[in-house]
């Protein structure tokens, strides 16, 4: 087991208990450093090895709580080499803490590969819950939370983005998306185009930080609001579930979906994707896709 280490919280010196050998998946604050849990601090202090995406970001958290550790980098560019070393440490009976830059590891960060490899090697994986931007945004949005789907980042190219949104348009679930500030306005415009300008959305920006903003309304109105000036910061977009009856596929709506899919994939794959989205027979969709591709869609 790891030895005891101390850290400082609210002027009080606390002692981190020893850790059993395992991979500890540690959620960290998404902005406000006060959102860290005591258990997370104990784990960051006591683990034999502390791995993180960006050591500079993690050091700010460690310094805030007087945790005197030297973290090692584990990210998508060094995952093969760094991951192998972490697995070797686990095999040697060490405890390894994996922290993301912000939020819960494995939610849009490279931790998936390490956790999968650790499990395949028979090592215990222990999750430490905490801050999560998708769940924080969902809680503040007032949108249905009984059925939601985390989508992550949409494709960067416009045609692929519209095709993906067309696939999602009829789902009876609240959709949760991440987006870069420079793509916020194009994405809101694409949502309005594929789902209608009245579809409710929430844009949550800079959650838990000084300039936190949460805006909810029809996507055409929210799009106009954010188009008025430059947008900065971390962004979560929530899209309301499809209204009742939205899953009725009119010929025009169906052709729009098929045309979007044809822009990014071959006919066979487009037919498969369209069948999964609409529930319509794949062979019929395949024939219609061929008509649209050959220009005989009238």
C-alpha positions in Angstrom: 0.0 0.0 0.0 1.0 3.6 -0.5 2.3 5.6 2.5 0.5 8.4 4.2 0.8 11.9 2.8 -0.6 15.2 4.1 -2.5 18.0 2.3 -4.2 21.3 3.4 -7.9 22.1 3.2 -9.4 25.3 4.6 -6.4 25.8 6.8 -6.5 22.3 8.2 -3.8 19.8 7.7 -5.3 16.4 6.7 -3.7 13.0 6.3 -4.3 10.9 3.2 -4.8 7.2 4.2 -2.8 4.5 2.3 -4.2 3.3 -1.0 -4.7 -0.3 -2.2 -3.0 -1.1 -5.6 -5.5 0.0 -8.3 -6.1 2.5 -11.0 -8.1 5.4 -9.4 -10.1 7.4 -11.9 -10.4 10.8 -10.3 -12.9 13.6 -11.3 -11.5 17.1 -10.9 -13.2 20.6 -10.9 -14.4 22.0 -14.3 -13.5 25.5 -13.2 -14.0 26.3 -9.5 -11.2 24.5 -7.6 -13.5 24.4 -4.5 -15.5 21.7 -6.2 -12.9 19.0 -5.6 -14.0 16.2 -3.1 -12.1 15.3 0.0 -11.8 11.7 -1.3 -10.3 13.0 -4.5 -7.7 15.0 -2.6 -6.8 12.1 -0.5 -6.3 10.0 -3.6 -4.2 12.6 -5.4 -2.0 13.0 -2.3 -1.6 9.3 -1.5 -1.3 7.5 -4.9 2.2 6.2 -5.8 1.8 7.7 -9.3 -0.4 10.6 -10.3 -1.1 10.8 -14.1 -2.9 13.6 -15.8 -3.4 15.2 -19.3 -1.6 18.5 -18.7 0.8 18.7 -15.7 0.5 22.5 -15.6 -3.2 22.4 -15.1 -3.0 19.7 -12.4 -0.2 21.5 -10.6 -2.5 24.5 -10.0 -5.0 22.2 -8.3 -2.2 20.5 -6.2 -0.8 23.8 -5.2 -4.2 25.1 -4.0 -4.3 22.2 -1.5 -0.6 22.0 -0.7 -0.3 18.5 -2.2 3.4 18.2 -3.0 3.5 15.8 -5.9 5.1 15.7 -9.3 2.5 14.5 -11.8 3.3 12.6 -15.0 1.7 13.3 -18.3 -0.7 10.9 -19.9 -2.4 12.1 -23.1 -3.3 11.1 -26.6 0.1 11.9 -28.0 2.1 9.7 -25.5 -0.6 7.1 -24.6 1.4 4.2 -25.9 4.6 4.8 -24.0 3.1 6.5 -20.9 0.3 3.9 -20.7 2.7 1.0 -20.8 4.6 2.5 -17.9 1.5 3.0 -15.8 0.4 -0.6 -16.5 3.9 -1.8 -15.4 3.4 0.2 -12.2 0.0 -1.4 -11.6 1.5 -4.9 -12.2 4.2 -4.1 -9.6 1.5 -3.4 -7.0 1.5 0.4 -7.2 -1.5 2.7 -6.9 -2.1 5.0 -9.9 -4.4 8.0 -9.9 -5.7 9.2 -13.3 -7.0 12.8 -13.4 -8.4 14.7 -16.3 -7.8 18.4 -17.0 -11.3 19.1 -15.9 -14.3 17.0 -15.0 -14.6 13.2 -15.1 -11.9 11.1 -16.9 -13.0 9.2 -20.0 -15.7 11.8 -20.9 -14.0 13.2 -24.0 -10.5 12.6 -22.9 -7.9 9.8 -23.6 -8.4 7.9 -20.4 -10.5 5.2 -22.1 -7.5 3.4 -23.5 -5.8 3.1 -20.1 -8.9 2.0 -18.2 -9.6 -0.6 -20.9 -6.0 -1.9 -20.8 -6.0 -2.0 -17.0 -9.2 -4.0 -16.9 -7.9 -6.4 -19.5 -4.8 -7.0 -17.5 -6.9 -7.8 -14.4 -6.2 -4.7 -12.4 -8.9 -3.1 -10.2 -10.3 0.2 -11.5 -11.9 2.5 -8.8 -13.9 5.5 -10.0 -14.0 8.7 -7.8 -17.1 10.7 -8.8 -17.2 14.4 -8.9 -17.5 17.4 -11.3 -19.0 16.7 -14.7 -19.8 19.5 -17.2 -22.6 17.5 -19.0 -24.4 16.8 -15.8 -23.9 20.3 -14.4 -25.4 21.7 -17.7 -28.3 19.3 -17.6 -29.1 20.3 -14.0 -29.1 24.0 -14.9 -31.1 23.6 -18.1 -34.4 22.4 -16.8 -34.6 19.9 -19.7 -35.8 16.3 -19.3 -33.2 14.3 -17.4 -35.0 10.9 -17.4 -33.7 10.1 -20.9 -30.5 11.9 -22.1 -27.7 11.1 -24.5 -24.1 12.4 -24.4 -23.0 13.1 -28.0 -19.6 14.8 -27.3 -18.2 16.9 -30.1 -19.9 17.1 -33.5 -17.9 16.8 -36.7 -16.0 20.0 -37.6 -17.0 20.1 -41.2 -20.4 21.6 -42.0 -21.8 18.8 -44.2 -20.8 16.1 -41.7 -22.2 18.1 -38.8 -25.6 18.5 -40.5 -25.7 14.8 -41.4 -25.0 13.9 -37.7 -27.6 16.3 -36.4 -30.1 14.9 -39.0 -29.5 11.4 -37.5 -30.2 12.7 -34.0 -33.1 15.0 -34.8 -35.9 12.5 -34.1 -34.5 11.0 -30.8 -36.8 11.3 -27.8 -33.8 12.2 -25.6 -32.2 15.3 -24.4 -29.0 15.7 -26.4 -25.8 16.9 -24.7 -23.0 18.3 -26.9 -19.6 19.8 -26.4 -18.6 22.6 -28.8 -15.7 24.9 -29.4 -16.4 28.7 -29.2 -15.5 29.3 -32.8 -18.1 26.7 -33.9 -20.9 27.6 -31.6 -22.8 29.8 -34.1 -22.5 27.4 -37.1 -23.6 24.5 -34.8 -26.7 26.5 -33.6 -27.5 27.3 -37.2 -27.2 23.6 -38.2 -29.5 22.6 -35.3 -32.1 25.1 -36.5 -31.8 23.8 -40.1 -32.1 20.1 -39.2 -34.4 20.3 -36.3 -36.4 23.5 -36.8 -35.8 27.0 -35.4 -38.3 26.4 -32.5 -36.4 23.4 -31.0 -35.4 24.4 -27.4 -31.7 24.5 -26.6 -29.6 25.5 -23.7 -26.1 27.0 -24.1 -24.1 26.6 -20.9 -20.8 28.5 -21.0 -17.9 28.7 -18.5 -19.7 26.5 -15.9 -18.6 27.1 -12.3 -16.4 30.0 -13.4 -16.6 33.8 -13.0 -18.4 34.5 -16.3 -20.8 31.5 -16.2 -23.8 31.9 -18.4 -26.7 29.6 -19.1 -29.2 30.6 -21.8 -32.3 28.6 -22.8 -34.8 29.2 -25.5 -35.7 28.5 -29.1 -32.5 27.7 -31.1 -33.3 30.6 -33.6 -33.4 33.0 -30.7 -30.4 31.7 -28.8 -28.4 31.6 -32.1 -29.2 35.3 -32.7 -28.1 36.1 -29.2 -24.7 34.5 -29.5 -24.2 35.8 -33.1 -24.1 39.3 -31.7 -20.4 39.0 -30.6 -17.4 36.8 -30.1 -17.8 33.8 -27.8 -15.2 32.5 -25.4 -14.8 29.7 -22.9 -15.9 26.1 -22.5 -19.3 25.3 -24.0 -22.0 22.7 -23.5 -25.1 22.6 -25.7 -28.3 20.8 -24.7 -31.0 20.1 -27.3 -34.5 19.2 -26.2 -36.0 15.9 -27.2 -37.9 15.6 -30.4 -41.5 16.7 -29.9 -44.2 14.1 -30.0 -45.0 13.2 -33.6 -41.6 14.4 -34.8 -40.7 10.9 -35.8 -43.1 10.9 -38.7 -40.9 11.0 -41.8 -42.5 13.0 -44.6 -41.0 12.5 -48.1 -39.4 16.0 -47.9 -37.9 15.4 -44.5 -36.6 12.0 -45.5 -35.0 13.3 -48.6 -33.2 16.0 -46.6 -31.8 13.3 -44.3 -30.7 11.1 -47.2 -29.1 14.0 -49.0 -27.1 15.0 -45.9 -25.9 11.4 -45.4 -24.8 11.1 -49.1 -22.5 14.1 -48.6 -20.4 12.1 -46.1 -20.7 8.4 -46.8 -21.3 5.8 -49.6 -24.8 4.7 -50.4 -24.7 1.4 -48.5 -23.6 3.0 -45.3 -26.0 5.9 -45.7 -28.9 3.3 -46.1 -27.8 1.6 -42.9 -27.6 4.8 -41.0 -30.9 6.0 -42.3 -32.6 2.8 -41.4 -31.3 3.0 -37.9 -32.5 6.6 -37.6 -35.9 6.3 -39.2 -36.9 2.7 -38.6 -37.8 2.4 -42.3 -36.8 -0.6 -44.5 -33.1 -0.4 -45.6 -33.8 -1.7 -49.1 -36.3 1.0 -49.8 -34.0 3.7 -48.4 -31.2 2.2 -50.6 -33.3 2.6 -53.7 -34.2 6.2 -52.8 -30.5 7.0 -52.2 -29.5 5.7 -55.6 -32.2 7.9 -57.2 -30.9 11.0 -55.3 -27.3 10.2 -56.1 -28.1 9.8 -59.9 -30.0 13.0 -59.9 -33.4 11.4 -60.5 -34.9 12.4 -57.3 -38.0 14.1 -58.7 
